[in-house]
Amino acid sequence: MNHKLARKLMYVLILSGIVFAFVLTVIYPGKFKLAMSVGVAISSTGILIGVLFIRCPYCHTGLNLRGFSPDYCPNCGRKI
């Protein structure tokens, strides 16, 4: 998986987990724990994808998960 695609997928999953938990809590106030558990699970999946796949394709060092994708690897200096 491309690191740019993984970054987009990570952000989408984190945001959808937060929105899902909020919407489910508003619709079903009695199911707060269930809503939070599902939201945290979705967001955690996004973070796990980020940790596993946002890496330099050359030296396989993890890139910064925050912000945008860098143009050059901070470890080996090659163009990504």
GITA-V264285 format. One line per field, one symbol per residue. ss: DSSP state (A for helix, B for strand, O for the rest). phi: phi as a letter, one per 30 degrees, with the letter a starting at -180 (. if undefined). A space follows every 50 residues. Layout:
ss: ???
phi: ???
This chain:
ss: OOAAAAAAAAAAAAAAAAAAAAAAAAAOAAAAAAAAAAAAAAAAAAAAAA AAAOBOOOOOOBOOOOOOOOOBOOOOOOBO
phi: .ddddddddddddddddddddddddddbddcddddddddddddddddddd ddcdbddcciddcddcicdddbddcciddc
